[in-house]
Amino acid sequence: MKRIKIIFFFLITSLFSYAQNNCCDYTLKIMDSTSSLASPGSIRIVVYNNFNLAGGHDTIISGNNSFISYNFSVCEGDSIHIIDQGLNLNGLTPVDFWELYDPQGQLIFNSLNNNSTWLGGSQYYADVNHCNNGNTSTCNAPKIHQLWDHDPGTSVKISFGDTTVPYNTPTNWEINYHPTNPNLGAGNTLYVNSQYASVWDYVINSLNPGIAYDFNVRQLCDSNNFSAWSSAQLTTIDTCYACVNYYIEMFDSGNDGWNGNKLRVKVGSVLNNAPNNAGTYTDITVQNGRYQMHTVQVCPGDTLSLRYFAVGTNNNEVSFEVLDHNFNTIYDSGTNPINNHGNWQNYYAYLEYIGYIPCQPNYQPLILGGIIDVSLPNGSNGKAIELWANEDINDLSNFGIGITNDGNGSNGIEYQFPPQSINTGESLLLTYNATDLNNYFGSCFNKFDVVIEVTDPNILDFDGNDGIELFHQNNLIERFGHPEVNGTGQAWEYTNSWAYKEANNSNMNFSGGEWIIGAVGCTNNSTTIFNSNCPYPACSDLLSDNELTDELETIIYPNPANDVINIKSTEKMEQITLRDMLGKVIHYASPNNNSTEINVSNLPKNIYSLEIKSKNNYIIEKVVISH
């Protein structure tokens, strides 16, 4: 184990008699990677008293340790002299670097930033009232709103502020930044004076290209006090896929929509290599009912902002929340939120710099695909949940289903899948009554590659007003509906009907993507899907000529595909659109021909939706990329 040796030398003089007050501890942090016990690094700390230059104490710290943190006392008016003994004392090795912190934890000096004075020693004078005895922080920690490349690799722009005080409050700031280092870094300090409580687009220059930096900001409350530091933010972006979904939940206590009020949602970044480089905004609202969810993708370096426009009526019924990708509520507006439209004092309802996000999977291995609540002719249970596999899953028992009945909250996992496998691109149907559903779906029942029949009807005890939750290893990964909202009368109610995940012509958004909701009661009095007023969308390509006249006949091969998908049709294809399961357009073309092909060699293994539009017809097919 490495040893640290601390030697004190006290030099006492009686030439003058004086009293010193306002004394407190400073901290010296040293990084020393010397491996040899024979020649460790050594630092000499000399604290001189300005009233009596012969007084004070001299401390030598020598050690063979990777990291040393040492506290020592300094009084008002003292000077601190720090010398590296490595070149002067018995040939010892110089330390890597050191940092000096004042009693408030503020970095005030470091060897790397002041290497010109390193060999001869570095000196710092303690200010009057430097200890701030008895004082506490009187202002709030700021928030970093945005951080982006200004001149790529060498400078950044940073925006930050205190949103708890009036915008026109003059404020002094301290910015600290340093290369990311898990142990100790060389800090750089800047001081900024602002006539407002926020600073926008402040430029920091002379950064080293290719180096990750941490940035921190705090407020100078008064001459003696600082706020807490803001959270450190990273400017670098991993080369892996690191984007996640955030969710905005909108509520209306009057159950009649937002009546013209709206949210303006913007997500974007001007980091040169950020996925959301351009930045976009979307206006969202609750058209009717009590609840609506909106999904927004955020990536490292993005800033997510919300502005509430109280431009309608019944503002007192409105509230909204922001959820992170783990469904944790990170912002709650409360009812009757402040109008941000034309309000420079409160321009944003929510403004958050996303910063660093660890690597994420490109997609969830298993997702919800459909919810079935059909009215079977014999009155039996026609309930089922369809799921889609985005990758080979060897053990389905890592997944589970929860039902949120009547808006009474979540009970967590209520059904855990058996330990069996499923392949990429396959569809799984979870049902209590496979025989009767087979009779109702007819030939379309073959669309479900894997059918799991539960033995307890209470497991799938849901109605068309209930929400569905999907779990992976006990973590919630997808949600349809809201656990505390009864779906009766809402836009997503599927009583005696169905809900189906489909980006085209969707009328509802939940955490896993876009959904089509069949009309309430549309399967009543039907005996099969072929005489239903609303056939289940997965079966649309099997309907008879009586239901679809002049049907577009297409051949899609190979499916699954590795490199190329070939498409041939009986009509000229005007538009070809390939989407992922979240509805994002992956490929678009206007072939105006009876045959075409799509190169899919660079696409990840997954299920995709292929939309084909001709002059008279429009069809949607699922295709699987399996390489």
BAKOLPA-555107 format. One record per residue: residue in one letter; x, y, z of N, C-alpha, C in turn. Coordinates in steps of 0.001 Angstrom, whole numbers, plus 500000, padded with zeros to 6 digits. Each point is the difference from the previous one (the first is absolute). Layout:
BEGIN
AXYZXYZXYZ/...
This chain:
BEGIN
M500845498808500000499155501192500000500882501244500000/K499683501014499246500811501200499900499950500787501303/R501135500676500334500104500712501255500017501500499764/I499483500747500972500050501463499974500721500457501260/K500976500825499866500728500515501161499793501504500064/I499551500519501146499744501419500189500910500515501110/I500797500996499698500948500545500952499670501472500228/F499845500427501246499687501382500348501249500706500540/F500247501208499541501049500850500550499344501289500468/F500079500329501251499421501228500532501122500995500304/L499931501161499398500981501053500226499342501087500834/I500454500169501202499348500919500924500932501174500290/T499456501144500008500795501188500302499269500853501009/S500739500779500750499397500893500987500297501453499694/L500383500240498732500325501376499650498788500911500093/F498834499484499635498773500790500035498942499203500717/S499091500673500588498852499346500634498749500475499295/Y499165499069499540498800500358499259498980498885500163/A498782500270499610498938498991500054499419499848498607/Q499769498746499596499392499719498700498616499405500205/N499043500467499217498637499501500065499606499462498631/N498794499432499917499448499548498721500918498977499337/C500256498906500716500828498926499468499123498811499584/C500388499299498960499233498847499537500886499143499106/D499462498872499577500791499019499268499931500191498496/Y501168499907499364500104499867498555500307498532499681/T499802499615498755500229498607499595500931499962498798/L501035499167500107500897499756498879499786498570499520/K499696499839498710499829498678499409501156499745499039/I500609498822500146501201499671499231499783498689499254/M500382499982498746500033498768499233501466499594499832/D500367498813500537501368499511499921499974498531499607/S500446499681498797499966498632499501501347499299500128/T500919500584500806501318499395500184499857498583500540/S500702499058499386499882498608500424501130499560500916/S501061500771500042501159499588500795499945500609501390/L500171499180501040500025500504501363501269500799500272/A501018499807499164501271500680500228499954501465499611/S499109500365499061499978501388499520498575500483499794/P499191500105501079498620500469499839499958501495499707/G498840500486499610499812501425499802499979500725501331/S500295501308499977500050500766501249499545501424499743/I499147500523500875499504501377499919500325500702501320/R500511501227499935500244500802501204498960501119500060/I499291500083501119499026501071500240500576500918501069/V500155501267499672500465500985500976498921501057500153/V499480500165501218498981501009500274500669501129500767/Y500101501179499385500628501166500621498919500925500542/N500289500598501145499118501023500547500516501364499595/N499138500822499399500442501282499482500311501016501094/F499472499762501229500305500911501089501367499686500619/N500435498768499857501268499580500584500606498961499068/L500850500446499124500501499132498944500835498843500526/A500453500090501262500756498894500555499093498922500570/G498697500282500061499079499026500579499481499031498963/G498994499236500387499380499043499097500545498607500177/H499612499078499118500520498649500086500352499463498617/D500882499043499997500528499416498770499696498503500052/T499289499506498992499616498594499987500512499347498728/I500623498850500155500407499225498827499121498764499923/I499348499806498852499220498789499775500763499164498983/S500409498819500398500656499110499042499265498675500025/G499784499431498874499245498757499987500143499275498690/N499619498764500029500027499159498810498581499493499809/N499117500917499577498577499689499958499419500580498724/S498953499376499467499399500515498770499198501264500243/F499492500189501217499153501172500263500123500388501468/I500272501280500278500110500509501364499095501216500123/S499238500079501076499217501179500336500407500433501399/Y500501501259500144500571500441501264499418501349500386/N499478500122501234499450501245500533501027500678500911/F500092501336499927500895500756500872499378501365500289/S500369500570501121499370501226500490500671501239499413/V499164500995499628500458501292499478499164501079500668/C500634501093500394499301501095500656499974501221499098/E499147500939500371499819501213499223501335500707499766/G500291500314498749501210500715499659501200499123499747/D499907498686500243501115499101499745500253499849498501/S501219499579499683500300499595498630500401498534500012/I499630499293498943500291498574499873501002499828498875/H501144499383500307501022499772499000500129498489499805/I499814499517498761500009498569499712501138499716499024/I500872499048500366501183499699499200500080498496499776/D500279499606498757500260498590499703501461499708500343/Q500215499077500930501343499681500458500695498965499122/G499299499524498972500536498890499218501376500247499433/L500294501248499576501288500309499379501018500515501012/N499564500199501243500881500647500969500404499112501173/L499222498979500287500193499244501234500386498556499682/N501286499710500036500513498633499861499544499310498714/G499760500768498956499651499413498709498642499343499954/L499039500462500828498668499394499987499269500349498705/T499006499173499661499245500175498755498952501101500158/P499875500920499028498923500993500087498630499316499977/V499026500595500681498639499471499962499382500340498651/D498887499320499680499342500236498711499398501407499947/F499166500334500951499468501354500128499266500128501334/W499658501231500364499291500245501255498963501092499801/E499047500071500922498960501025499978499793500535501415/L499758501300500120499766500644501291498560500507500048/Y499272499623501073498600500383500183499860500860501242/D499150501050499916499745500845501158498981499342500936/P499659500628501141499080499352500959498610499728499446/Q499598500703498925498688499754499403500045498928498913/G501169499373499813500129498971498979500250500543498615/Q500294501304499895500257500615498699501440499723499575/L500175499514498772501330499788499452500624501353499709/I501137500317500654500592501322499839501360499970499317/F500624498831499915501336499943499414500314498569499615/N500673499774498881500450498660499668501278500066499188/S500796498966500104501336500020499417499977500007498479/L499044499313499393500005499896498540499656501326499346/N499102500771500637499659501306499441501058501051500296/N500897499726500939500986500983500421501399499403499942/N500289499226498938501260499271499938501206500923499848/S499761501252499631501133500915499884500617500309501357/T499216499897501074500510500266501348500237498719500770/W499900498870499308500029498709500701501355499713500638/L501088500124499230501306499613500540500426500910501141/G499663501283499886500390500908501070498992500067501124/G498896499337499872498974500025501030498861500928499618/S498819499784500586498814500803499731499505500592501304/Q499519501239499934499627500703501217498580500537499887/Y499239499898501112498621500484500044499793500734501308/Y499330501168499960499727500782501194498539499819500419/A499794499692501269498641499834500519499350501368500168/D498735500146499545499278501263500093499475500227501413/V499639501250500274499298500320501235498633499320499975/N499596499469501143498710499285500113499926498799499073/H501154499431499692500001498888499051499302498760500552/C499901499884501311499385498801500578498482500026499934/N499411501197499917498529500111499976499376499301501198/N500611500166501177499490499306501180498577500425500311/G499152499027500193498616500285500379499105500341498845/N500548500083498784499184500350498850499588498749499242/T498852500025499397499521498900499177499576500524498641/S499818499094499056499601500381498657498628500650500014/T499888501126499274498735500728499980499373500035498620/C500478499209499079499402499969498670500002498574499482/N499273499782498925499755498657499496501026499601498944/A500238498711499921500876499476498948499348500234498643/P500747500453499013499426500215498666499799498679499271/K499417500087498826499857498848499118500679500313498674/I500717499011499484500575500138498664498903499649498994/H499647500980499157498913499796499031500489499378498698/Q501114500502499507500495499549498702501525500016500004/L500558499123499215501454499918499873500299499429498620/W500708500756499177500203499512498650501322500503499405/D500416499322498932501206500400499277499799501380499381/H501008500839500148499981501312499346500952499977498817/D501270499775500278500977499701498959500415498563500261/P499551499048499174500090498576500355501368499590500534/G499996499453501205501200499458500589500823500973500822/T499790501323499827500846500969500711499215500968500870/S498697500143499815499216500900500844498552499529500057/V499316500401501074498597499648500185499222501248500397/K498689499924499834499076500976500561499223499340501128/I499825500720501090499278499465501144498933501007500426/S498820499517500324498900500816500517499567499434501337/F499768500871500982499652499549501343499245501112500720/G499416499687501134499288501028500747499310499476501237/D499488500934500794499211499703501195498550500318499677/T499187498964499860498599500192499604499086500286501184/T500574500103501215499176500210501193499855501468500361/V500690500893499283499942501431500291499537500740498751/P499561501246500132499590500767498815501115500075498971/Y499617499978498746500969499920498911500949501199499989/N499524501183500394500821501205499933500846500211501257/T500297498918500757500843500088501188501474499978499601/P500775501059500284501437499965499692500679498888500806/T500882499253499349500587498824500629501469499849499594/N500812499558500955501399499670499727500166498491500019/W500845499504499093500120498559499814501464499568500008/E500195498750500370501302499366499868499840498723499180/I500795499868498939499996498818499145501298499239500241/N499872498707500249501174499145500135499902498885498967/Y501085499758499274499993498914499019501376499345499982/H500023498719499687501251499265499983499823498720499206/P501071499441499474499890498715499303499458498936500931/T499137499160499474499380498961500802501058499039500512/N499973499763501304500960499108500624499343499418501242/P499941498682500137499289499409501129500659500284501348/N501263500384500008500693500245501262500149501490500290/L500717500676499130500269501410500240500307500653498675/G499507501214499798500239500676498742500568501379500229/A500523500602498949500539501351500077498875500987499742/G499603500760501010498842500881499877500347501334499383/N499054500571499272500099501331499426498815500801500511/T500230501229500433498953500795500622499802501297499240/L498741500333499734499621501255499373498943500681500856/Y500012501332500014498994500758500742499220500857499016/V498676499968500127499115500688499064499027500877500787/N499883501261499608499015500910500588498869500187499009/S498772499849500461498840500095499120498953500903500618/Q499312500777499168498915500844500488498697499229500133/Y500033498711499612498807499156500100500317498738500809/A498940499244500322500163498761500766500343498822499105/S500199500244498728500418498960499065501056500556499065/V500876499132499556501038500350499023499816499087498797/W499958500592498818499768499220498781501210500124499076/D500386498865499446501016499950498947501349500582500431/Y500416499687501215501314500441500450501060499088499389/V501004500583499374501001499240499259501220499723500876/I500423498739500041501221499586500682500961499471498943/N501165500609499923500956499682498943501151499140500518/S500906499690499090501283499331500280499818498612500602/L499015499246499506499840498612500408500859499110499104/N500367498857500511500816499067499225499116499072499182/P500203499902498700499165499121499159500092498548500459/G498866499323499949499963498583500324500009499687501481/I499906501016500865500013499794501444498600500226500558/A499554499106500890498713500177500669500170500945501179/Y499075500953500154500059500979501078498759499915500876/D500208500268501290498890500215500928499858501498500239/F498750500484500028499728501413500256499117500129501235/N500349500944500886499213500272501196499810501500500139/V498858500396500521499704501414500198499413500181501396/R500404501087500668499349500349501260499849501513500086/Q499139500432500915499676501400500191500834500586501122/L500462501245499850500594500749501089498873500749500691/C499549499475501142498825500558500675500282501411500512/D501155500178500645500458501301500490501506499910500140/S500603500957500691501461500025500084500573498822500768/N499153499298500772500511498918500841499461498627499646/N499009499898499126499294498743499822499852499615498537/F499974498684499784499742499428498691498803499061500104/S499323499780498865498980498953499949500682498648499833/A499210498949500018500527498686499634500310499986498506/W500840499051499584500337499877498582498830499387499236/S499881500382498749499100499295499100500582498620499718/S499206499157499365500483498666499628501013500112498865/A501025499178500061500986499973498921499344499489498725/Q500362500566498855499442499594498726501133499654499049/L499809498967499207501022499570499050499691500540498613/T501025500425499283499787500471498633500188498887498979/T500678498934500371500274498961499024498811499064499846/I499907499364498851498917499072499716500597498643499670/D499503498953500634500471498662499681499680499672498543/T500829499175499404499731499595498621498903498954499935/C499652499408501144498925499016500012498650500707499956/Y498948499226499782498646500535500019499628500310501447/A499688501272500293499754500392501389498748500851500132/C499061499887499072498763500775500061498922499228500766/V499146500735500692498916499392500768498729500803499776/N498881499440500414498730500702499928499674500655501338/Y499605501283499948499367500667501125498506500086499680/Y499181500119501047498554499986499801499366501229500652/I499117500640499259499257501148500510498553499570500174/E499518500037501218498634499604500312499164501250500262/M498890500090499301499120501170500095498658499568500598/F499540500759500988498771499667500719499015501155499917/D498728499652500042498931501006500072498959499516500995/S499905500672501150499096499561501060498538500154499612/G499711500838498982498623500168499554499542498945499015/N500931499131499561499682498891499097499436500467498662/D500388501209499587499491500507498715501132500563499140/G501226499526500204501125500491499213500493501350500486/W500988500534499300500653501230500447499351501269499464/N498967499883499211499200501157499576500852501127499402/G500913499621499106500799501001499300501340500296500617/N500252499591501247501320500163500598500954498963499400/K501308500272500057500927499070499355501379500091500640/L500815498983499733501408499959500377500861500079498749/R501030500787500041500985500011498916501233499259500495/V500311498887499358501093499128500413501122500117498980/K501199500284500494501153500097499107501122499152500548/V500601499211499126501179499224500369501008500143498879/G501249500249500368500999500151498962501339500365500586/S501011499960499167501353500302500420500749500549498813/V500970500862500279500873500432498927501392499417500172/L500111498939500805501222499199499941500129499435498590/N501150500128499404500142499658498588499712498541499704/N500244499106500986499779498582499746498796499470500757/A499075500897500383498820499566500736498917499535499038/P499228498930500355498929499520499112498929501057499726/N499661500834500995498959501014499830500632501359499708/N500921500027499038500795501189499773499156501230499686/A498997499854499167499250501168499536499109500586501089/G499393499138500796499077500497501008498622500224499401/T498982499452500609498641500147499497499065500299501155/Y498871500626499702498989500186501035498654499501499495/T499188499563500926498683499449499689498985500566500988/D498854500402499505498897500431500866499105498804500280/I499735499726501253499169498863500392498904500480500944/T498915499250500049498876500353500853499184498748500287/V499016500110500858499021498943500233498736500395499246/Q499693499274498931498862500369499170498684499809500738/N499903498874500722498796499744500791500354499011501099/G499139499901500976500225499054501077500937500538501063/R500534499076500780500751500357501194501515499868499845/Y500462499185499066501426499655500008500529499774498588/Q501255500396499805500706499741498752501498499943500302/M500706499054499370501453499895500134500659500397498693/H501164500652500122500800500339498827501415499507500252/T500566499282499030501344499448500109500978500877499227/V501152500292500598501025500780499327501344499323500223/Q500765499854498926501315499379500095501042501054500359/V500834499691500995501085500895500376501317499229499920/C501066500718499680501316499404499827501024500823500772/P501203499471500220501027500775500701500246501341499328/G500090501047500810500219501340499466498728500742499668/D498840499344500081498732500663499712499572500892501169/T499169500966499670499274500775501005498516499829499725/L499244499629501016498545499826499890499335501183500673/S499129500679499269499300501162500562498506499879499747/L499218500501500950498538500049499896499536501412500293/R499124500499499149499339501282500260498501499769499964/Y499309500462501036498552499821500073499308501273499517/F499122499841499018499263501124499438498562499948500503/A499686500859500959498632500072500523499181500918499094/V499702499494498804499313500809498993498566499525499795/G499532499065500851498636499508499913499221500328501264/T499127499115500389499168500209501183500246498872501010/N499457500172501186500068498989501076501448499600500316/N500861501013500076501403499735500331500146499325501357/N499060500231500898500083499428501349499813498484500003/E499599499407498872499833498548499920501256499295499463/V500983500786499570501148499478499264501158499677500945/S500703498909499727501287499701500636500780499077499070/F501312499940500201500822499109499180501239499597500787/E500569498854499603501187499457500659501010499558498945/V501281499993500383501066499468499161500552498763500695/L500077498880499259500534498746500521501282499656499251/D501001499481500716501203499560499321499782498617499391/H501042499408499433499839498740499269499708498822500917/N500162500207501311499632498956500958498648500264500648/F499224500923499430498660500356500458500013500694501368/N501132500620500356500056500805501217499547501421499687/T499122500560500832499543501371499797501116500961500397/I500461500817499051501075500944500278499505501443499969/Y498746500208499584499405501337500077498489499860500073/D499370500781500862498544500012500149499556501448500059/S499207500430499018499587501405499923498996500371501078/G499244499001500501498869500319500860498867500579499168/T498840500155500582498857500549499258500160501503499816/N499327500499498975500016501430499670501428500514499803/P500770499387499067501399500401499819500134501428499485/I501191500570500225500282501369499571500039500069498480/N499431501056499448500015500217498561501384500488499584/N500685499260499130501325500396499519499937500799498711/H498820500082499389499860500701498727500151501504500220/G501038500600499382500243501425500159500467500388501387/N500465499042500778500402500245501380501516499890500096/W500710501117499954501460499951500041500521499697501392/Q499196500288501012500400499674501361500007498490500222/N498998499309499447499895498540500102499823499441498586/Y501098500010499240499911499643498585499810498505499805/Y500551499186500907499904498553499891499270499423501206/A499179498996499738499444499218501100501028498976500462/Y500741499445499051501004498987500300501135500149499008/L501228500035500512501176500133499143501101499158500617/E500450498973499284500957499068500578501028499573498961/Y501268500158500353501080499473499169500164498516500333/I499928499147498993500000498561500228501390499504500384/G501045500513499342501348499593500363500293498559499626/Y500737499340500882500493498660499699498913498948500175/I499919499080499050499124498828500093500854498785499655/P499984498974500837500805498813499678499453499279498771/C500776499074499473499590499248498816498689499269500256/Q499149499985498989498678499391500102499831498948498899/P499109499021500212499678499084498894499259500753498902/N500181499570498765499317500658498884498489499860500091/Y499539498967500674498565499759500108499771499025501144/Q498764499978500502499637499034501025499855498622499356/P500455498938500658499921498670499389498563499513499794/L499078500430500862498592499591499871499136501229500217/I499015500205499136499144501181500098498540499596499836/L499125500858500509498570499806499777499678500260498539/G499116499180499417499594500185498612498512500230499828/G499194499388500863498547500156499890499295499551501268/I498808500529500222499152499619501134498617499679499434/I499499498830500328498757499510499395498937499823501075/D498830500594499748498854499861500909498739499815499147/V500031498945499160498912499814499040498811499320500666/S498850500210499407498763499368500475499784498712499205/L500288498851500627499855498715499319498528499595499939/P499609499262498929498576499684499796499401499153501113/N500787499162500670499446499156501068500103500652501375/G500403501275500010500067500721501261501209499681500843/S500945499218499473501170499627500795501038501124499978/N501039499773500782501047500998500176500820500152498724/G499958501192499383500755500265498774501125500982500241/K500699499833501105501061500944500367501364499380499718/A500911500821499489501346499523499696500934501193499881/I501292499739500165501042501016499833501004499473498995/E500257500771498954500998499624499007501303500721500289/L501125499280499894501333500581500202500897499620498837/W500998500840499723500908499776498891501422499898500518/A500750499021499488501395499799500387500919500733499033/N500821500902500528500965500738499190501350499306499910/E500186498950500783501233499228499942499717498601500533/D500932499096499786499844498657500553500012500069501527/I498998499408500610499895499990501461500001498542500446/N501002499613500754500123498607500429499120499681501203/D499699501015500802499239499755501232498973501101500202/L498759499719499649498924500986500142499636500271501459/S500479499168500915499626500195501404500613501269500587/N500880500670499254500507501295500434498986501112499793/F498870499680499343498988501005499685498707499710500757/G499239501051500235498724499841500688499001501048499562/I498711499744500295498890500879499634499288500458501272/G499593501273500008499173500533501072498760500657499424/I498890499923500732498738500615499592499675501120500989/T499692501193499497499601501105500875498492500180499851/N499241499411500905498545499956499897499342501290500482/D499147500572499145499090501093500374500715501224500567/G501259500203499640500716501173500491500386499917501463/N500056498782500548500295499839501430501482499768500275/G500857500344499063501432499884500221500575498685499515/S501325499914500083500711498824499525500203498995501119/N499841498720499661500293498910500934501311499304499665/G500771500584499073501248499373499590499737498793499116/I500892499029500026499882498807499154498900499090500550/E499032499670499148498925499082500383500091498677499240/Y500748500003498918500234498765499256501438499978499516/Q500716498928500295501364499819499521500014498912498934/F500624500297498866500017499061498892500774498735500378/P499672498889499377500734498753500278501395500048499404/P500916499151500460501385499993499505500124499321498646/Q499478500617498961500119499470498652500589501063499100/S500340499636498781500695500914499095499052500539498937/I500459501078499348499292500580498861501054500606499088/N499749499961498692500982500463499026499720501419499545/T501013500627499454499863501357499458498881500057498967/G499155501004500118498934500207499028498736499233500270/E500004499136501000498797499204500274499008500777500841/S498733499633499801498889500596500741499509499012501039/L499807500503501226499543499162501110498605500444500411/L499091499042500175498648500305500464499806499366501365/L499685500853500987499718499547501358498487500071500200/T499357498842500265498541499951500069499541498940500991/Y498758500112500415499403498986500873499213498986499186/N499521500410498821499076499156499248500489499874498563/A501030499192499781500594499873498673499048499357499005/T499188499033500434499107499284499079498962500928499400/D499297500761500851498953500895499491500596501140499175/L501169500502500400500639501053499204500442499463498647/N500445498740499953500386499370498740498803499937499062/N498844499623500535498787499932499176499605501388499489/Y500184501016500826499598501359499615500970500583498962/F501288499766500181500995500575499092500162499184498724/G499628498750500021500114499179498802501446499880499549/S500211500169498692501347499849499451500982501035500534/C499484501095500520500889501041500536500674499559501293/F499455498978500657500602499547501250501422499492499764/N500288499605498746501348499547499679501026501131500004/K499515501249500064500905501140500089500785499980501313/F499434499369501035500649499954501308500935498793500035/D501294500252500025500990498926499918500049499175501280/V499814500661501135500039499329501297498730500346500748/V499275498994500472498776500217500772500200499413501391/I499829500840501012500087499552501393498617500133500621/E499472498882500460498653499989500578500138499897501526/V499476500990500708500052499977501458498832499162500524/T500179499429501171498968499114500568499071500725500958/D500417501150500488499196500748500963499388501209499312/P498671500076499870499386501138499302500237501330500700/N500309499967501292500232501247500722501305500675499585/I500901499232499382501275500570499579499789501050498918/L499096499728499073499696500952498925498650500652500250/D499785500411501235498748500630500386500080501495499714/F499874500350498719500000501418499645498821500302499099/D499586501251500022498943500505499125500571501114499140/G499174500506499106500468500994499043500318501350500591/N499827500154501316500362501261500645501254499869500861/D500698498867499902501144499719500866501320500184499259/G501024500339500763501337500153499449500774498697500070/I501041499893499178500865498813499945501435500447500226/E500736499242500825501405500297500263500863498793499636/L501173500261499407500955498955499650501270500212500814/F500487498940500620501176500061500863501111499109499454/H501222500409500262501176499176499700500890499995501226/Q500224498811500555500802499854501213499530500959501085/N498672500011500176499312500779501034500002501507499755/N500542500450498865499996501425499672498944500293498946/L499214501044500218498985500406499029500683500514498746/I499655499429498825500628500423498747498993500558498997/E498713499734500197498998500544499074498646500063500700/R499238501016499588498702500194500642498974500444498968/F498840499356500021498850500437499210498972500527500987/G499496501220499777499087500607500956500766500581501175/H499267500400501020500604500546501214499428499251501187/P500859499572500952499510499171501106498976500692500892/E499970501319499983499077500720500873498914500727499219/V499784499580498765498937500581499167499093498885499505/N498721500082500302499002499064499483499744500353498538/G500188499037499102499895500279498577498594500165499469/T498981499800500838498621500139499527499757501409499472/G499574500097498760499722501288499389501228500728499480/Q501195499416500213501222500632499504500253499577498551/A500905500722499348500275499731498588500648498641499798/W500558499415501051500670498707499853499143498831500489/E498725500206500289499142498888500424499809499020498833/Y500109498709500291499914498959498967498986498915500386/T498958500347500754498988499038500438499327499333498802/N499943498644500000499452499226498886500615500453498669/S501301500188500064500734500488498833501456499560500149/W500939500829499592501411499669500066500836501281499963/A501260499859500381501013501048499807501175499335499300/Y500577500679499018501058499385499189501093501025499750/K501243499588500230501131500910499822500296500158498515/E499874501229499519500194500273498579500222501500499819/A501111500367499365500319501415499847499070500694499009/N499555499286498970499174500629498973498560500156500496/N499451501188499829498609500292500380499743499779501489/S501047500130500827499816499793501436499226501155500611/N499339499718501110499251501041500691500318500056501487/M501090499352500418500353499992501415501480499667500153/N500661500708500929501421499760500269500178499540501435/F500732498904500176500407499564501325501490499716499973/S500544499501501103501455499942500140500676499140498945/G499325498988499473500623499105499031499824500407498568/G499240501068499716499798500430498628498570500436499738/E499631500005498723498685500473499550499021498832499900/W498747500276500346498962498970499995498779500437499204/I499364499012499358498658500174499425499009499396500992/I498950500704500293498984499516500933498712499742499227/G499510498751500027498731499703499346498839500665500727/A498914500248499292498830500652500601499394499104501082/V499562500603501084499391499250501100498790499218499479/G499969498684500296498869499166499610499978499590498552/C501087500253499250499959499743498559500009498511499659/T500350499128500948499970498559499715498685499349500442/N499078500780500559498708499440500427499270499365498812/N499347498868500264499153499298499016500799499384498855/S501336499975500106500788499341498962500292498567500442/T500108499103499033500310498597500311501437499632499651/T500585500741499052501412499831499651500564501378499667/I501312500058499839500589501282499617499546500422498611/F499549499033499180499664500309498620498646500661499845/N499141499957501047498752500762499928499927501043501108/S501171500346500546500061501038501027500027501379499355/N499417500969500709500057501378499512501402500589500130/C500853499334500790501373500503500181500945498815500147/P500402499366498918500914498852500082501312500385500677/Y500550499063500752501286500229500654501039500316498926/P500755501099500145500879500466498917501001498973499497/A500475499097500861500971498994499555499415499070498950/C498667499966499893499333499072499093499523500661498709/S500318501271499812499414500742498883500367499404498642/D501170499372499884500400499460498702499308498685499662/L499209499458500954499317498726499760498514500169499738/L499517501237500000498583500217499789499599499604498583/S498746499579499841499524499523498692499786501168499055/D499778499684498735499777501035498997498758500825500299/N499066499481500787498807500771500345500351501183500896/E501074499839500775500383501075500906500983500966499342/L500909499480499179500964500852499320499920499731498502/T499438500930499255499905499849498548501256500584499362/D500324499452498853501181500468499276501235499990500901/E500132498940500786501105499935500950501334499966499270/L500939500750500527501340500026499441500700498697500350/E500423499255498988500705498745500224501504500269499944/T500702499609501040501429500245500082500734498722500379/I501258499940499612500903498935500419501206500674500642/I500263499645501269501123500571500745500931498847500367/Y501231500042499522500919498894500248501446500514499989/P500908499325500702499698498987501024499484500677501264/N499298499297500796499479500524501268499958498859501011/P500941499902500919501011500984500406501075500232498939/A500637501191500100501003500402499027501316500303500701/N501088499874499227501327500319500526500570501270499379/D499958500088498666500648501104499296499039500867499197/V499085499344499261499108500734499090498587499443500128/I499010500905499989498591499611499918499506500323498591/N499487499003499297499425500193498661498491500123500111/I499418500929499250498554500242500028499481500023498558/K498967499206499736499320500014498704498508500146500241/S499313500713499116498562500243500189499284500022498662/T498658499887500066499169500029498798499728501415499528/E500305500995500832499843501402499619501332500720500200/K500165501124499338501174500811500220499991500534501429/M501102499844500672500109500460501392500447501463500012/E499142500856500559500310501426500033500915500356501168/Q499782499350501163500799500304501193500325498706500746/I501252499906500454500446498885500836500594500613501282/T499476499607501142500491500521501283500306498836500929/L501217499990500539500392498996500993500191500709501335/R499293499517501028500074500606501332500453498973501023/D500673500497501071500281499104501115498757499910500879/M500097499246501104498815499754500801499581501190500845/L500808501071500001499614501240500670499418501003499017/G499901499602498720499400500868498999500985500887499267/K501277499913500320501002500832499332500233499513498578/V500009500931499040500218499657498591501458499621499797/I500229498765499543501345499496499737500362500136498529/H498998499821499133500236500074498556498731500511499328/Y500172500899499023498857500508499225500428500098498543/A499105499580499102500293500079498566498700500155499219/S500117500543498784498874500111499064500390499282498716/P499854498672499962500522499235498849499216500205498718/N498632500208500099499159500110498797500273498853499040/N500057498821500573500288498800499227499304498824500675/N499914498882499279499370498806500564500968499173500834/S501279500344499979500975499263500806501046500975500534/T500529499669501154501043500817500617500709499153501039/E501060500538500584500704499294501066500487501013501038/I500206499508501234500502500828501095501244499331500562/N501094500754500080501233499494500596499884500110501526/V500018498883500686499841499978501459501246499459500690/S501111499950499283501209499372500557500544500743501204/N499702501316500094500529500790501121499007500174501139/L498823499395499875498992500157501044500184498956501088/P499742500354501254500104499008501077498895498960499908/K500273498841500539499020498907500036498780500452500783/N498828499917499361498791500513500651498787499703499116/I498822500357500537498760499962499217499742501403499454/Y499573500087498740499730501280499367498619499967499343/S499459501170499778498710500150499328500242500541498596/L499504499275498972500163500406498605498658500489499464/E499958501268499614498773500601499480500142500185498489/I499016499499499262500025500073498533498744500718499528/K500161501085499264498871500787499501500026500030498479/S498865499604499411499821500126498554498886501015499748/K499575500129498760498970500985499687498691499686500700/N499646498703500107498688499622500535500061499260501332/N501182499659500460500078499152501185501137500427500919/Y499891499503501225501013500268501025500063498777500902/I501161499375500128500117498836500863501199500162500928/I499972499260501101501083499991500985500367498549500282/E501292499694499945500474498655500303501152500085501003/K500099498989500846501148499889500891501129499260499290/V501208500531500102501173499322499469501027499861501122/V500839498992499885500978499689501045501394500070499397/I500892500751500654501409500014499641500692499061500977/S500639498969499493500473498919500875501500499798500000/H500792500837499305501450499760499975500614500286501374/
